[in-house]
Amino acid sequence: MMKMPAALCGLLLLTSSAWAEQPAKLFYNSQTDFVEMSLALKAPGEPNPGYIGLSVVLSPEASARTAALSAQAMYQPLTIYLNGRPLSTATVRGVIDTGQLRLQIPKESLVEMMPSLMR
């Protein structure tokens, strides 16, 4: 087995991380992109108790944008932003084309976000 110099190993790690895929970004504005919103402050069996569930129905334009971007980002990371704030990043496993989403908002961020959701 051939040993690789430490400097070369570091260069390979740096190079491979530089090629890492940056997440695609999907931006939503609650005023224009959501035609319906409802908050689930508490639900039985909630898997993420530190989060509040926000169920939304997307406008036709936002629904089309979501479907197109999720198709382009298949098997890649996608970060969802709401009113300018990042909510979450996940790997896209299928085209999001239902026109409905359930977003998770950290409880500590909800108080700050509430005014922008109420407009």
Backbone hydrogen bonds, N-H to C=O, Kabsch-Sander energy under -0.5 kcal/mol:
donor,donor_aa,acceptor,acceptor_aa,energy
9,C,5,P,-2.1
10,G,6,A,-2.4
11,L,7,A,-2.0
12,L,8,L,-2.4
13,L,9,C,-2.2
14,L,10,G,-2.5
15,T,11,L,-2.6
16,S,12,L,-2.5
17,S,13,L,-2.1
18,A,14,L,-1.7
19,W,15,T,-1.2
20,A,17,S,-1.0
24,A,77,P,-2.6
26,L,79,T,-2.8
27,F,25,K,-0.5
28,Y,81,Y,-1.9
30,S,28,Y,-0.5
32,T,29,N,-0.6
33,D,29,N,-3.2
34,F,29,N,-0.5
34,F,30,S,-0.7
35,V,57,V,-2.9
36,E,57,V,-1.1
38,S,55,S,-2.1
40,A,53,G,-3.1
41,L,39,L,-0.7
46,E,43,A,-1.5
51,Y,48,N,-1.9
52,I,105,I,-3.1
53,G,40,A,-1.6
54,L,103,L,-3.0
55,S,38,S,-2.9
55,S,53,G,-0.5
56,V,101,L,-2.9
57,V,36,E,-2.2
58,L,56,V,-0.5
58,L,99,G,-3.1
59,S,33,D,-2.7
63,S,59,S,-2.8
64,A,60,P,-2.2
65,R,61,E,-2.3
66,T,62,A,-2.4
67,A,63,S,-2.3
68,A,64,A,-2.4
69,L,65,R,-2.6
70,S,66,T,-2.5
71,A,67,A,-1.8
72,Q,68,A,-1.9
73,A,69,L,-1.8
74,M,71,A,-0.9
75,Y,92,V,-2.5
76,Q,73,A,-2.3
78,L,90,A,-2.4
79,T,24,A,-3.3
80,I,88,S,-2.7
81,Y,26,L,-3.0
82,L,85,R,-2.9
83,N,28,Y,-2.8
85,R,82,L,-1.9
87,L,80,I,-3.5
88,S,80,I,-1.0
90,A,78,L,-2.1
92,V,73,A,-0.5
92,V,76,Q,-2.6
97,D,95,V,-1.1
101,L,56,V,-2.1
103,L,54,L,-3.2
105,I,52,I,-2.8
105,I,103,L,-0.5
107,K,50,G,-2.7
109,S,106,P,-1.6
110,L,106,P,-1.2
110,L,107,K,-0.6
111,V,107,K,-0.7
113,M,109,S,-2.2
114,M,110,L,-2.2
116,S,113,M,-0.6
117,L,113,M,-1.5
118,M,114,M,-1.7
119,R,115,P,-0.6
